[in-house]
Amino acid sequence: MWLGLLFSMICLAVLASSAADSSSSPGYRNPLVDTYREKIVQCLILGEYTKSGRYVFETLYHYLTIEYSIRKDADQDIWILSGISVSIALRMGYHRDPSHLPGITPFAGEMRRRAWATILQGDILISTQMGMPRMIKDWQCDTVEPRNLNDSDFDEDCSELPPSRPETEITTVSHLVARRRIFGALGVIVDFTASVRPVAYDEVMRLDRILNDAEATVPAYLRMKAMAGAVTDPPQVIMHRLFLRLMFHKGQIMLHCKYLNPDPATFSEGHTSYSYSRSSCIKAALGILEIQHICDEETSPDGQLYMMRWRASSFMKHEFLTATMLLCFLARQPDALTDSHNLDQIIAALTRARGIWMRSRDSSMEAKTAADTLSIVLAQHSGDSNVAAEGQPMSNDFALNLGRSAILPSLSCPCLR
């Protein structure tokens, strides 16, 4: 298992260094990655990973990260691998705060808290990408969030942890603490959307307050700001900002998408329009496409995030796809628009998004689906309803069916499946 952990660390380093190599062509993958992937799997099998033990979880989660990083689209095998990782973590007690477990040093306990924060994040991201409920439930665990400490603040020989640094201070784990809070709110929302029981609209608003309260705890230096004002910021910090904002918008869409175009017969008492939900959902979708635009520009060879382009995984692309298809739905259902968002604004965002999806359609089926659907929707909006994605004639009925089939399954909202 120690060898497996070593191979996994080297493999992650190869992925990162390949991204930093400006001479590598787009889509190129260093052959060493496949060599190390094979060695990791061999070590996991030889080490009998299902029996857990030292280094098992770390090696398995590194392997999960590697497999996810090299895939362009969602893959159910990753979801299954994530389930194995969660099961191993639960068996090893990561869901219980180390203060309850005898024989765990302060150093090991804090590292376990960091690991658990990562597990929670991966569980929600992968499960929602597959349109499935999350595997970890809040009532199962009591592990607290990590302290805001630099790696140099404590070591394996410390007898007790130092107090957490102020939240205004950037540390090596600041982004993880902020994510832990956002994903705490996301987890509750995921459970809500996965429920098969009807829930009052007041509960939606209660969860909306939880999400906004969690977003309010994000430190100022991790909040979104214009790229023009971030020219001196480290690429890692910029990527953390984009990801945190993306997850906030994800929560808004999951919570409010059901009320974009509700049946009037289902209106709750006192909520005859759901204008807040529609406005929140549309604003979130437009915000996500703005993040897609920033990522597309800044991961180009001259961009600030070029060295970090390997971090723009299918996690993020899934949210871009969800927002794209949601706005496609709105373009076909303009009655659901609010006063503050007009159809021209949505069409402009979709037109820009189409150019981004078109550039990656040859390497991703999801990108091809998005590009084809956008071509149909935009052509019909411009009045040329017989123009298909490839420039060939297409019937309106076929275009409508393709639009529906592309939109509905892609959303991680049960109401739109």
ROGUMI-33272 format. One record per residue (C-alpha): residue number from 1; x, y, z; residue in three letters. Coordinates in steps of 0.2 Angstrom, whole numbers. Layout:
# ROGUMI-33272
[r NUM,[X,Y,Z],'ALA'];
...
# end
This chain:
# ROGUMI-33272
[r 1,[0,0,0],'MET'];
[r 2,[14,12,3],'TRP'];
[r 3,[21,8,-14],'LEU'];
[r 4,[3,11,-21],'GLY'];
[r 5,[3,28,-12],'LEU'];
[r 6,[20,33,-19],'LEU'];
[r 7,[14,28,-37],'PHE'];
[r 8,[-2,38,-35],'SER'];
[r 9,[8,54,-29],'MET'];
[r 10,[20,52,-44],'ILE'];
[r 11,[5,50,-56],'CYS'];
[r 12,[-4,66,-50],'LEU'];
[r 13,[13,75,-51],'ALA'];
[r 14,[14,69,-70],'VAL'];
[r 15,[-3,75,-73],'LEU'];
[r 16,[1,92,-66],'ALA'];
[r 17,[18,94,-74],'SER'];
[r 18,[10,89,-91],'SER'];
[r 19,[-2,103,-89],'ALA'];
[r 20,[12,115,-85],'ALA'];
[r 21,[21,110,-101],'ASP'];
[r 22,[17,124,-114],'SER'];
[r 23,[23,113,-128],'SER'];
[r 24,[11,99,-125],'SER'];
[r 25,[-3,98,-138],'SER'];
[r 26,[-22,99,-132],'PRO'];
[r 27,[-28,82,-127],'GLY'];
[r 28,[-11,75,-125],'TYR'];
[r 29,[-8,63,-111],'ARG'];
[r 30,[9,58,-105],'ASN'];
[r 31,[11,39,-107],'PRO'];
[r 32,[18,38,-90],'LEU'];
[r 33,[1,41,-83],'VAL'];
[r 34,[-6,25,-89],'ASP'];
[r 35,[10,16,-83],'THR'];
[r 36,[7,23,-65],'TYR'];
[r 37,[-12,19,-66],'ARG'];
[r 38,[-8,1,-69],'GLU'];
[r 39,[5,0,-55],'LYS'];
[r 40,[-8,9,-43],'ILE'];
[r 41,[-21,-4,-47],'VAL'];
[r 42,[-8,-19,-44],'GLN'];
[r 43,[-3,-12,-27],'CYS'];
[r 44,[-21,-10,-22],'LEU'];
[r 45,[-25,-28,-27],'ILE'];
[r 46,[-9,-35,-19],'LEU'];
[r 47,[-12,-25,-3],'GLY'];
[r 48,[-30,-31,-2],'GLU'];
[r 49,[-38,-14,-1],'TYR'];
[r 50,[-55,-21,4],'THR'];
[r 51,[-48,-25,21],'LYS'];
[r 52,[-43,-7,23],'SER'];
[r 53,[-28,-2,34],'GLY'];
[r 54,[-14,10,33],'ARG'];
[r 55,[-12,20,17],'TYR'];
[r 56,[-27,12,9],'VAL'];
[r 57,[-39,26,9],'PHE'];
[r 58,[-26,39,3],'GLU'];
[r 59,[-21,28,-11],'THR'];
[r 60,[-38,24,-17],'LEU'];
[r 61,[-44,42,-17],'TYR'];
[r 62,[-29,47,-26],'HIS'];
[r 63,[-33,34,-39],'TYR'];
[r 64,[-51,40,-40],'LEU'];
[r 65,[-44,58,-43],'THR'];
[r 66,[-33,52,-57],'ILE'];
[r 67,[-46,42,-66],'GLU'];
[r 68,[-58,57,-65],'TYR'];
[r 69,[-45,69,-71],'SER'];
[r 70,[-42,60,-87],'ILE'];
[r 71,[-60,57,-92],'ARG'];
[r 72,[-69,70,-103],'LYS'];
[r 73,[-87,65,-98],'ASP'];
[r 74,[-96,58,-84],'ALA'];
[r 75,[-93,39,-81],'ASP'];
[r 76,[-103,28,-70],'GLN'];
[r 77,[-87,18,-66],'ASP'];
[r 78,[-81,33,-57],'ILE'];
[r 79,[-97,34,-46],'TRP'];
[r 80,[-95,15,-42],'ILE'];
[r 81,[-76,19,-37],'LEU'];
[r 82,[-82,33,-27],'SER'];
[r 83,[-94,22,-18],'GLY'];
[r 84,[-80,10,-13],'ILE'];
[r 85,[-70,25,-7],'SER'];
[r 86,[-84,31,4],'VAL'];
[r 87,[-86,13,11],'SER'];
[r 88,[-68,11,15],'ILE'];
[r 89,[-68,28,24],'ALA'];
[r 90,[-83,24,34],'LEU'];
[r 91,[-75,7,39],'ARG'];
[r 92,[-60,16,44],'MET'];
[r 93,[-70,29,55],'GLY'];
[r 94,[-67,45,45],'TYR'];
[r 95,[-85,50,48],'HIS'];
[r 96,[-82,51,67],'ARG'];
[r 97,[-72,65,74],'ASP'];
[r 98,[-55,60,80],'PRO'];
[r 99,[-58,66,97],'SER'];
[r 100,[-69,51,100],'HIS'];
[r 101,[-56,39,94],'LEU'];
[r 102,[-42,33,106],'PRO'];
[r 103,[-24,32,100],'GLY'];
[r 104,[-25,45,86],'ILE'];
[r 105,[-12,59,88],'THR'];
[r 106,[-17,77,85],'PRO'];
[r 107,[-8,77,69],'PHE'];
[r 108,[-16,62,62],'ALA'];
[r 109,[-33,68,68],'GLY'];
[r 110,[-32,84,59],'GLU'];
[r 111,[-26,75,43],'MET'];
[r 112,[-42,64,45],'ARG'];
[r 113,[-53,80,46],'ARG'];
[r 114,[-45,86,30],'ARG'];
[r 115,[-48,70,22],'ALA'];
[r 116,[-66,69,27],'TRP'];
[r 117,[-69,86,20],'ALA'];
[r 118,[-63,80,4],'THR'];
[r 119,[-73,64,4],'ILE'];
[r 120,[-89,74,7],'LEU'];
[r 121,[-85,85,-8],'GLN'];
[r 122,[-82,70,-19],'GLY'];
[r 123,[-97,61,-14],'ASP'];
[r 124,[-109,76,-18],'ILE'];
[r 125,[-100,80,-34],'LEU'];
[r 126,[-100,63,-42],'ILE'];
[r 127,[-117,58,-36],'SER'];
[r 128,[-125,73,-43],'THR'];
[r 129,[-116,71,-59],'GLN'];
[r 130,[-124,54,-61],'MET'];
[r 131,[-141,61,-55],'GLY'];
[r 132,[-140,50,-40],'MET'];
[r 133,[-143,53,-21],'PRO'];
[r 134,[-127,56,-11],'ARG'];
[r 135,[-120,41,-1],'MET'];
[r 136,[-115,50,15],'ILE'];
[r 137,[-129,56,27],'LYS'];
[r 138,[-127,70,39],'ASP'];
[r 139,[-134,60,54],'TRP'];
[r 140,[-120,47,51],'GLN'];
[r 141,[-105,58,55],'CYS'];
[r 142,[-99,71,67],'ASP'];
[r 143,[-82,75,60],'THR'];
[r 144,[-79,94,62],'VAL'];
[r 145,[-71,105,49],'GLU'];
[r 146,[-52,107,48],'PRO'];
[r 147,[-43,121,57],'ARG'];
[r 148,[-37,135,47],'ASN'];
[r 149,[-18,131,49],'LEU'];
[r 150,[-3,130,38],'ASN'];
[r 151,[6,114,36],'ASP'];
[r 152,[21,122,45],'SER'];
[r 153,[10,126,60],'ASP'];
[r 154,[10,108,66],'PHE'];
[r 155,[19,91,64],'ASP'];
[r 156,[18,73,69],'GLU'];
[r 157,[27,76,85],'ASP'];
[r 158,[15,90,92],'CYS'];
[r 159,[6,86,108],'SER'];
[r 160,[-9,97,104],'GLU'];
[r 161,[-15,107,89],'LEU'];
[r 162,[-12,126,89],'PRO'];
[r 163,[-28,137,88],'PRO'];
[r 164,[-35,141,71],'SER'];
[r 165,[-28,156,62],'ARG'];
[r 166,[-40,170,58],'PRO'];
[r 167,[-51,166,43],'GLU'];
[r 168,[-45,182,35],'THR'];
[r 169,[-28,174,33],'GLU'];
[r 170,[-24,163,18],'ILE'];
[r 171,[-17,146,23],'THR'];
[r 172,[-14,130,14],'THR'];
[r 173,[-31,124,19],'VAL'];
[r 174,[-42,140,18],'SER'];
[r 175,[-50,134,2],'HIS'];
[r 176,[-54,117,10],'LEU'];
[r 177,[-63,125,25],'VAL'];
[r 178,[-73,136,13],'ALA'];
[r 179,[-78,121,3],'ARG'];
[r 180,[-83,111,18],'ARG'];
[r 181,[-96,125,23],'ARG'];
[r 182,[-103,126,5],'ILE'];
[r 183,[-104,108,3],'PHE'];
[r 184,[-112,106,20],'GLY'];
[r 185,[-126,116,13],'ALA'];
[r 186,[-126,107,-4],'LEU'];
[r 187,[-128,91,5],'GLY'];
[r 188,[-144,96,13],'VAL'];
[r 189,[-150,102,-4],'ILE'];
[r 190,[-145,86,-12],'VAL'];
[r 191,[-155,76,0],'ASP'];
[r 192,[-170,88,-2],'PHE'];
[r 193,[-170,86,-21],'THR'];
[r 194,[-168,67,-20],'ALA'];
[r 195,[-183,65,-9],'SER'];
[r 196,[-198,57,-16],'VAL'];
[r 197,[-210,65,-4],'ARG'];
[r 198,[-218,82,-7],'PRO'];
[r 199,[-211,97,3],'VAL'];
[r 200,[-218,114,7],'ALA'];
[r 201,[-211,129,-2],'TYR'];
[r 202,[-206,136,15],'ASP'];
[r 203,[-193,122,16],'GLU'];
[r 204,[-186,128,0],'VAL'];
[r 205,[-184,145,6],'MET'];
[r 206,[-176,138,23],'ARG'];
[r 207,[-163,129,13],'LEU'];
[r 208,[-160,144,2],'ASP'];
[r 209,[-156,154,18],'ARG'];
[r 210,[-144,140,23],'ILE'];
[r 211,[-135,140,6],'LEU'];
[r 212,[-133,159,7],'ASN'];
[r 213,[-127,159,25],'ASP'];
[r 214,[-114,146,20],'ALA'];
[r 215,[-109,157,5],'GLU'];
[r 216,[-108,172,17],'ALA'];
[r 217,[-94,163,27],'THR'];
[r 218,[-82,163,12],'VAL'];
[r 219,[-67,174,15],'PRO'];
[r 220,[-66,190,5],'ALA'];
[r 221,[-50,184,-4],'TYR'];
[r 222,[-60,168,-10],'LEU'];
[r 223,[-75,178,-17],'ARG'];
[r 224,[-77,181,-36],'MET'];
[r 225,[-70,197,-43],'LYS'];
[r 226,[-66,203,-61],'ALA'];
[r 227,[-51,195,-69],'MET'];
[r 228,[-45,212,-72],'ALA'];
[r 229,[-43,214,-53],'GLY'];
[r 230,[-35,198,-51],'ALA'];
[r 231,[-19,199,-62],'VAL'];
[r 232,[-7,197,-47],'THR'];
[r 233,[-17,183,-39],'ASP'];
[r 234,[-10,166,-39],'PRO'];
[r 235,[-19,154,-51],'PRO'];
[r 236,[-23,142,-37],'GLN'];
[r 237,[-33,156,-28],'VAL'];
[r 238,[-42,161,-44],'ILE'];
[r 239,[-47,143,-47],'MET'];
[r 240,[-53,141,-29],'HIS'];
[r 241,[-64,157,-32],'ARG'];
[r 242,[-72,150,-48],'LEU'];
[r 243,[-75,133,-40],'PHE'];
[r 244,[-83,140,-24],'LEU'];
[r 245,[-95,152,-34],'ARG'];
[r 246,[-99,138,-46],'LEU'];
[r 247,[-104,127,-32],'MET'];
[r 248,[-115,141,-25],'PHE'];
[r 249,[-124,142,-41],'HIS'];
[r 250,[-126,123,-42],'LYS'];
[r 251,[-135,124,-26],'GLY'];
[r 252,[-147,138,-32],'GLN'];
[r 253,[-151,128,-48],'ILE'];
[r 254,[-154,112,-39],'MET'];
[r 255,[-165,120,-26],'LEU'];
[r 256,[-175,132,-37],'HIS'];
[r 257,[-176,124,-55],'CYS'];
[r 258,[-193,115,-50],'LYS'];
[r 259,[-201,132,-50],'TYR'];
[r 260,[-195,139,-66],'LEU'];
[r 261,[-212,134,-75],'ASN'];
[r 262,[-223,126,-62],'PRO'];
[r 263,[-241,120,-64],'ASP'];
[r 264,[-252,134,-57],'PRO'];
[r 265,[-262,120,-49],'ALA'];
[r 266,[-247,116,-38],'THR'];
[r 267,[-244,133,-31],'PHE'];
[r 268,[-242,133,-13],'SER'];
[r 269,[-253,145,-2],'GLU'];
[r 270,[-245,162,-2],'GLY'];
[r 271,[-233,158,-16],'HIS'];
[r 272,[-243,161,-32],'THR'];
[r 273,[-228,166,-43],'SER'];
[r 274,[-212,159,-37],'TYR'];
[r 275,[-203,174,-44],'SER'];
[r 276,[-189,173,-32],'TYR'];
[r 277,[-185,155,-37],'SER'];
[r 278,[-186,159,-55],'ARG'];
[r 279,[-175,174,-53],'SER'];
[r 280,[-162,164,-43],'SER'];
[r 281,[-162,150,-55],'CYS'];
[r 282,[-159,161,-70],'ILE'];
[r 283,[-146,171,-62],'LYS'];
[r 284,[-137,156,-57],'ALA'];
[r 285,[-137,148,-74],'ALA'];
[r 286,[-131,165,-82],'LEU'];
[r 287,[-117,165,-68],'GLY'];
[r 288,[-112,148,-72],'ILE'];
[r 289,[-110,152,-91],'LEU'];
[r 290,[-100,167,-86],'GLU'];
[r 291,[-88,156,-76],'ILE'];
[r 292,[-87,144,-91],'GLN'];
[r 293,[-82,159,-102],'HIS'];
[r 294,[-69,164,-89],'ILE'];
[r 295,[-62,146,-89],'CYS'];
[r 296,[-61,145,-108],'ASP'];
[r 297,[-52,162,-109],'GLU'];
[r 298,[-40,160,-95],'GLU'];
[r 299,[-35,142,-98],'THR'];
[r 300,[-29,147,-116],'SER'];
[r 301,[-10,148,-118],'PRO'];
[r 302,[-10,166,-114],'ASP'];
[r 303,[-22,165,-99],'GLY'];
[r 304,[-19,166,-80],'GLN'];
[r 305,[-25,148,-78],'LEU'];
[r 306,[-16,139,-92],'TYR'];
[r 307,[-5,130,-79],'MET'];
[r 308,[-21,125,-70],'MET'];
[r 309,[-31,119,-85],'ARG'];
[r 310,[-30,101,-80],'TRP'];
[r 311,[-41,106,-64],'ARG'];
[r 312,[-55,111,-75],'ALA'];
[r 313,[-62,93,-74],'SER'];
[r 314,[-79,86,-79],'SER'];
[r 315,[-85,91,-62],'PHE'];
[r 316,[-86,109,-69],'MET'];
[r 317,[-91,104,-86],'LYS'];
[r 318,[-106,95,-79],'HIS'];
[r 319,[-112,112,-71],'GLU'];
[r 320,[-109,121,-87],'PHE'];
[r 321,[-119,108,-97],'LEU'];
[r 322,[-133,109,-84],'THR'];
[r 323,[-134,128,-85],'ALA'];
[r 324,[-133,127,-104],'THR'];
[r 325,[-148,115,-105],'MET'];
[r 326,[-158,125,-92],'LEU'];
[r 327,[-156,141,-103],'LEU'];
[r 328,[-161,131,-118],'CYS'];
[r 329,[-177,126,-109],'PHE'];
[r 330,[-180,145,-105],'LEU'];
[r 331,[-177,150,-123],'ALA'];
[r 332,[-191,139,-128],'ARG'];
[r 333,[-202,144,-113],'GLN'];
[r 334,[-200,163,-112],'PRO'];
[r 335,[-215,164,-101],'ASP'];
[r 336,[-204,158,-87],'ALA'];
[r 337,[-193,173,-88],'LEU'];
[r 338,[-193,186,-74],'THR'];
[r 339,[-193,205,-77],'ASP'];
[r 340,[-174,206,-73],'SER'];
[r 341,[-169,194,-86],'HIS'];
[r 342,[-174,195,-104],'ASN'];
[r 343,[-173,183,-118],'LEU'];
[r 344,[-160,193,-128],'ASP'];
[r 345,[-148,191,-112],'GLN'];
[r 346,[-151,172,-112],'ILE'];
[r 347,[-148,171,-131],'ILE'];
[r 348,[-132,181,-130],'ALA'];
[r 349,[-125,169,-116],'ALA'];
[r 350,[-130,154,-126],'LEU'];
[r 351,[-122,160,-142],'THR'];
[r 352,[-106,163,-133],'ARG'];
[r 353,[-107,146,-124],'ALA'];
[r 354,[-110,137,-141],'ARG'];
[r 355,[-93,143,-147],'GLY'];
[r 356,[-85,135,-132],'ILE'];
[r 357,[-94,119,-134],'TRP'];
[r 358,[-91,118,-152],'MET'];
[r 359,[-72,118,-149],'ARG'];
[r 360,[-73,103,-138],'SER'];
[r 361,[-86,93,-147],'ARG'];
[r 362,[-74,81,-155],'ASP'];
[r 363,[-67,75,-139],'SER'];
[r 364,[-83,74,-128],'SER'];
[r 365,[-100,67,-131],'MET'];
[r 366,[-107,79,-119],'GLU'];
[r 367,[-99,94,-128],'ALA'];
[r 368,[-107,87,-144],'LYS'];
[r 369,[-124,86,-136],'THR'];
[r 370,[-123,103,-130],'ALA'];
[r 371,[-116,111,-146],'ALA'];
[r 372,[-130,102,-157],'ASP'];
[r 373,[-144,107,-145],'THR'];
[r 374,[-138,125,-145],'LEU'];
[r 375,[-137,125,-164],'SER'];
[r 376,[-155,120,-165],'ILE'];
[r 377,[-161,132,-152],'VAL'];
[r 378,[-152,147,-158],'LEU'];
[r 379,[-157,143,-176],'ALA'];
[r 380,[-175,142,-172],'GLN'];
[r 381,[-174,158,-162],'HIS'];
[r 382,[-167,167,-177],'SER'];
[r 383,[-181,160,-187],'GLY'];
[r 384,[-171,147,-197],'ASP'];
[r 385,[-179,132,-189],'SER'];
[r 386,[-174,120,-203],'ASN'];
[r 387,[-155,122,-200],'VAL'];
[r 388,[-148,108,-190],'ALA'];
[r 389,[-131,107,-180],'ALA'];
[r 390,[-121,101,-195],'GLU'];
[r 391,[-129,113,-207],'GLY'];
[r 392,[-142,100,-214],'GLN'];
[r 393,[-160,101,-215],'PRO'];
[r 394,[-170,95,-199],'MET'];
[r 395,[-188,94,-196],'SER'];
[r 396,[-195,104,-182],'ASN'];
[r 397,[-202,89,-173],'ASP'];
[r 398,[-185,80,-173],'PHE'];
[r 399,[-176,96,-167],'ALA'];
[r 400,[-189,98,-153],'LEU'];
[r 401,[-186,80,-147],'ASN'];
[r 402,[-167,81,-148],'LEU'];
[r 403,[-168,97,-137],'GLY'];
[r 404,[-179,88,-125],'ARG'];
[r 405,[-168,73,-124],'SER'];
[r 406,[-153,83,-122],'ALA'];
[r 407,[-160,95,-109],'ILE'];
[r 408,[-170,83,-97],'LEU'];
[r 409,[-157,69,-93],'PRO'];
[r 410,[-143,81,-90],'SER'];
[r 411,[-150,90,-76],'LEU'];
[r 412,[-147,84,-58],'SER'];
[r 413,[-164,90,-53],'CYS'];
[r 414,[-177,76,-51],'PRO'];
[r 415,[-191,88,-57],'CYS'];
[r 416,[-182,90,-74],'LEU'];
[r 417,[-177,72,-77],'ARG'];
# end
